[in-house]
Amino acid sequence: MVLIDSLNYRALNFVYRNHYYPLTIRAVVPSIETRARHQRVRLSFIAEKALPNAFGMVEIIM
């Protein structure tokens, strides 16, 4: 299982309507869901923020 802390990524972005909003990891929840194979993280916008209730996706650039 890959832990988020061990990922060697170059950038994190929130993508909404072809606009990219840079993100940073604010906190990592220490528990790992082994059955679902996921780990929760809290992200923060670095500069410009997306609109409230914007529905997009997080892009991880390796």
MOGI-V366444 format. One record per pair of residues at least 24 apart in sequence whose C-alpha atoms are under 6 Angstrom apart, sorted by the first residue. I is the first residue (numbers start at 0). GAP is how many residues later the second one is. D is the distance in whole Angstrom. If there is no record, write none. Layout:
<<I:GAP:D> <I:GAP:D>>
//
This chain:
<<8:52:6> <8:53:4> <9:51:6> <9:52:5> <10:50:5> <11:47:6> <11:48:5> <12:45:6> <12:46:5> <13:43:6> <13:44:5> <14:41:5> <14:42:5> <15:40:5> <21:24:6>>
//
